[in-house]
Amino acid sequence: MDEPTVDLEPLTVGVPLASDQLFEAQLPLHLFLYDGLDRRRLMNDGGLGLALTFSFIGTLRMETSQSTPIRPPSYLPRLRLQLVDVLPLASSGATRADRLLVSVGLIAAHHSNGQKGCALRDGALLPGATSDFDCGWPPGVPPSNELNLDSGSFTEHVLGAELLLRWLSFPASGGASRGGVTTKLGFDWNVPCSFSGCIEPAMRHRHGETAIRWLASGELEITGRHRAIPLRRRMASDARLRLTASGAVHLGFGRGHSPYGDAAFDLAYVTHFDHGGSGGPFVRYHRGHDPLNIRFEERWDVWMIGYLVEFTAPLVLDGPGA
């Protein structure tokens, strides 16, 4: 995919620096149903752009455990509608052309781990069970209130809204931006419903009725056109440093459960290649509760190193006279 975008997840593969971790991968597939951001001269002249995307985002984690090395993977199909307003800004001097992007997004998604087991540890679903919490335990095994992290069912339907602001500094002569700052605030709502895929009321009381998601990111070009390393025969249009902080806070619980959240801090070296796409190494520190599906009640404080790949094109300003 070589479409200009405002905010889509990259493909990442990383190695958590913890004794029982092998790797974690986020594998998104993005499909543009409509991309009004690809309209020529939108960045130059300003105006509104509309983007409709369908994404399928899978997350996989493998551990060193002998019995269950692969934790239940997360998969999230998502439909997102974005309305983006491009605002030209007055810039000092004749070498810069700044733009402010204001994006309002609406999201409908389904989040699941594809499992069918009892939601509680060591339990088995009773015959005719109508809930993932209708569990029985074998003789001699005490009933548990802890979540079943190996095969426990986890599903939810999510409706969301988000506001994104992005400032970009382009060279006045045209081309990709030389730097920028992004902030985003989103709100997710776990839909209470009774049809297939809805979150269980008992799970909703523990996972939360709503989630507030946030992101702040800054990016700065550190070198222009150069030979890409280690692929020395391939040219890169630029390379940049990107620092990102993101996280979520979950709210709205049943009695006995308190708000919880997590945050991740990423530093990435991203190279834009001449023939499309970008990639580079990153280092991440995640702190707080585990974001991988049914593991949300556990903490996951860990460093990670890895590589990210983006298949989308950068936003570009046309040169004078174009």
C-alpha positions in Angstrom: 0.0 0.0 0.0 1.5 3.4 -1.1 -1.2 5.8 0.1 -0.6 9.0 2.2 -2.2 8.6 5.6 -2.5 10.6 8.9 -2.5 7.8 11.4 -2.2 4.0 10.8 -0.4 1.4 12.9 3.0 0.1 11.5 4.0 -3.5 11.4 6.4 -4.2 14.3 8.4 -7.3 15.4 10.2 -7.0 18.7 12.1 -9.0 21.4 11.0 -8.2 25.0 14.0 -8.1 27.3 12.5 -10.4 29.9 13.6 -13.9 30.9 10.4 -15.6 29.8 9.7 -13.7 26.5 10.7 -14.7 23.0 9.0 -12.1 20.7 6.0 -10.0 20.2 4.6 -9.0 16.8 1.9 -6.6 15.6 0.8 -7.5 12.1 -1.6 -5.0 10.6 -3.2 -5.1 7.2 -4.7 -1.8 6.0 -7.1 -1.4 3.1 -8.2 2.0 1.8 -11.9 2.0 0.8 -11.5 5.7 0.0 -8.6 8.1 0.4 -9.3 11.7 -0.1 -5.8 12.5 1.3 -4.3 11.4 -2.0 -5.9 14.4 -3.7 -3.2 16.5 -5.5 -2.4 19.8 -3.9 -4.4 19.2 -0.7 -1.3 19.8 1.4 -0.5 23.0 -0.6 -3.9 24.6 -0.8 -5.5 23.3 2.4 -9.1 22.0 2.7 -10.9 18.9 3.7 -10.0 15.3 3.0 -12.0 12.2 3.8 -10.5 8.7 4.4 -12.3 5.4 4.9 -10.1 2.5 5.9 -10.6 -1.1 6.9 -7.8 -2.6 9.1 -7.2 -6.1 10.4 -4.6 -5.9 13.3 -3.2 -9.1 14.8 -0.9 -9.2 17.8 1.0 -12.3 18.7 3.3 -13.0 21.7 5.5 -16.1 22.2 7.0 -17.1 25.5 9.5 -19.7 26.7 6.8 -21.7 28.5 6.9 -25.5 27.7 3.1 -26.0 27.7 1.6 -22.8 26.3 4.4 -20.8 24.6 2.0 -18.9 22.3 -0.4 -16.7 24.3 -3.9 -16.3 22.8 -3.3 -13.8 20.0 -5.4 -10.7 19.6 -7.1 -9.8 16.4 -9.0 -6.6 15.7 -10.9 -5.9 12.5 -11.7 -2.2 12.4 -13.6 0.3 10.2 -12.5 3.9 10.5 -13.8 7.1 9.0 -11.5 10.2 9.2 -12.3 13.8 8.2 -9.1 15.7 7.9 -8.8 19.5 7.6 -5.5 20.8 6.3 -4.7 24.3 7.5 -1.8 26.3 5.9 0.1 28.2 8.6 2.1 31.4 8.3 5.8 30.5 8.4 8.7 32.8 9.3 11.1 33.1 6.4 10.9 31.7 2.9 12.3 28.3 3.5 9.4 26.7 5.4 5.8 25.9 4.8 4.0 24.7 7.9 0.7 22.9 8.0 -1.7 21.9 10.8 -3.8 18.8 10.3 -7.0 18.4 12.3 -8.5 14.9 12.1 -11.8 13.7 13.6 -12.3 10.0 13.4 -15.1 7.5 14.1 -14.3 3.8 14.7 -16.2 0.6 14.8 -14.2 -2.5 15.7 -14.4 -6.1 17.0 -11.6 -7.2 19.4 -11.1 -10.9 20.2 -8.6 -13.6 21.0 -10.5 -16.4 19.2 -10.7 -18.6 22.3 -13.7 -20.6 23.5 -12.7 -21.6 27.0 -14.0 -20.7 30.4 -13.0 -17.2 31.4 -11.8 -18.3 34.8 -8.6 -20.2 35.6 -8.7 -24.0 35.7 -12.4 -24.0 35.0 -14.4 -25.7 32.2 -17.6 -24.4 30.7 -20.7 -26.2 32.0 -23.0 -28.0 29.5 -25.5 -25.5 28.2 -23.5 -22.5 29.5 -24.8 -19.2 28.3 -21.8 -17.2 29.6 -18.1 -17.5 29.6 -18.3 -17.4 33.4 -20.6 -20.4 33.7 -17.7 -22.6 34.8 -17.2 -25.8 36.8 -14.0 -27.2 38.3 -12.7 -30.8 38.4 -12.8 -32.6 41.8 -10.1 -31.3 44.1 -9.5 -28.1 42.1 -10.7 -25.1 44.1 -12.9 -22.5 42.2 -10.9 -19.5 41.0 -11.8 -15.9 40.4 -8.6 -15.3 38.4 -8.8 -15.0 34.6 -7.9 -18.0 32.3 -4.9 -16.6 30.5 -4.3 -19.6 28.3 -7.7 -20.3 26.6 -10.2 -18.0 28.2 -12.7 -16.4 25.8 -12.4 -12.6 25.3 -14.5 -10.7 22.8 -15.8 -7.1 22.6 -17.5 -4.8 20.2 -16.1 -1.2 20.3 -17.4 2.1 19.1 -14.9 5.0 19.3 -14.2 8.6 18.5 -10.8 10.3 18.3 -9.3 13.8 17.7 -5.9 14.1 16.2 -3.8 17.3 15.7 -0.6 17.2 13.7 1.8 20.0 12.9 4.1 19.5 10.0 7.0 21.6 8.7 7.6 21.2 5.0 10.4 22.8 2.9 9.0 25.6 0.8 10.6 24.1 -2.2 8.3 21.0 -1.8 8.8 17.4 -0.7 8.2 15.5 2.5 8.0 17.2 5.9 11.3 17.7 7.8 9.6 17.3 11.2 6.4 17.4 13.0 4.5 16.9 16.3 1.3 14.8 16.7 -1.2 14.6 19.6 -4.2 12.3 19.7 -7.0 11.7 22.2 -9.5 8.8 21.7 -12.5 7.4 23.5 -13.6 3.8 23.2 -16.9 2.4 24.4 -17.5 -1.3 25.0 -21.0 -1.8 23.5 -23.4 -3.6 25.9 -25.3 -6.1 23.7 -26.5 -9.7 23.7 -25.6 -10.9 20.3 -22.4 -12.8 19.2 -19.1 -11.2 20.0 -20.4 -8.8 22.7 -18.3 -8.5 25.9 -19.7 -10.5 28.8 -21.2 -8.3 31.5 -18.9 -10.0 34.1 -15.9 -9.3 31.8 -17.1 -5.7 31.2 -17.2 -5.1 34.9 -13.5 -6.1 35.1 -12.2 -4.8 31.7 -14.0 -1.5 31.9 -16.9 0.1 30.1 -14.8 2.8 28.5 -11.2 3.5 27.6 -9.4 6.8 27.0 -6.5 6.4 24.6 -3.8 9.1 24.2 -0.7 9.6 22.1 2.0 12.3 21.7 4.7 12.0 19.1 7.5 14.1 17.7 9.6 13.4 14.5 12.7 15.2 13.2 14.6 14.6 10.0 18.3 14.0 10.8 19.7 13.3 7.3 18.5 13.8 3.7 19.1 11.5 0.7 21.6 8.8 1.5 22.4 5.1 0.8 20.2 2.9 3.0 22.0 0.7 5.4 22.5 -2.2 5.4 21.0 -2.3 1.9 23.8 -0.1 0.5 22.6 -0.3 -3.1 19.2 1.0 -2.2 18.7 4.8 -1.8 16.7 6.4 0.9 15.0 9.8 0.6 15.7 10.7 4.3 16.0 9.3 7.8 14.5 10.6 11.0 14.2 10.1 14.7 10.7 9.6 16.1 9.8 9.7 19.8 6.4 8.5 20.8 4.5 8.1 24.1 1.1 6.4 24.1 -1.2 4.6 26.4 -4.7 4.0 27.7 -6.8 4.4 30.9 -9.8 2.1 31.5 -12.8 3.3 33.4 -16.3 2.2 34.3 -16.2 -1.0 36.4 -18.2 -3.1 38.7 -17.8 -3.1 42.5 -14.3 -3.9 43.7 -12.4 -3.0 40.6 -10.5 0.2 40.1 -9.3 2.2 37.0 -6.1 0.9 35.5 -3.9 1.8 32.5 -0.6 1.4 30.6 1.9 3.5 28.8 4.5 2.8 26.2 7.5 5.0 25.2 9.1 4.4 21.8 12.3 5.8 20.2 12.6 4.8 16.5 15.1 5.5 13.7 12.9 5.5 10.5 14.2 5.5 7.0 12.0 6.5 4.1 12.9 4.5 0.9 12.8 6.0 -2.6 10.5 3.3 -3.9 7.9 3.6 -1.2 7.5 2.5 2.4 9.7 3.1 5.4 11.3 1.1 8.2 13.8 1.1 11.0 14.8 -0.2 14.5 13.0 0.9 17.6 13.4 0.6 21.4 10.3 0.6 23.6 9.6 0.7 27.3 6.1 -0.5 28.3 4.9 0.1 31.8 1.5 -0.8 33.4 -1.1 -3.4 32.7 -0.8 -5.9 29.9 -2.7 -4.7 26.8 -2.9 -8.2 25.2 -6.6 -9.2 25.5 -7.5 -11.2 28.6 -4.2 -10.5 30.3 -5.4 -6.9 31.2 -5.3 -7.5 35.0 -1.6 -8.4 35.0 1.3 -6.0 34.9 3.7 -6.0 32.0 6.7 -3.8 32.7 9.3 -4.6 30.0 11.9 -3.2 27.6 11.7 -4.2 23.9 13.9 -3.8 20.9 12.6 -4.5 17.4 12.0 -3.3 13.8 9.0 -1.4 12.4 7.8 -1.3 8.8 5.3 1.2 7.3 3.9 0.7 3.8 2.2 4.0 3.5 3.5 7.1 1.6 4.5 10.3 3.5 2.4 13.5 3.1 4.1 15.6 0.5 4.0 19.3 -0.4 4.2 20.2 -4.1 7.0 22.6 -5.2 6.4 26.1 -6.6 4.7 26.0 -9.9 3.7 22.3 -9.6 
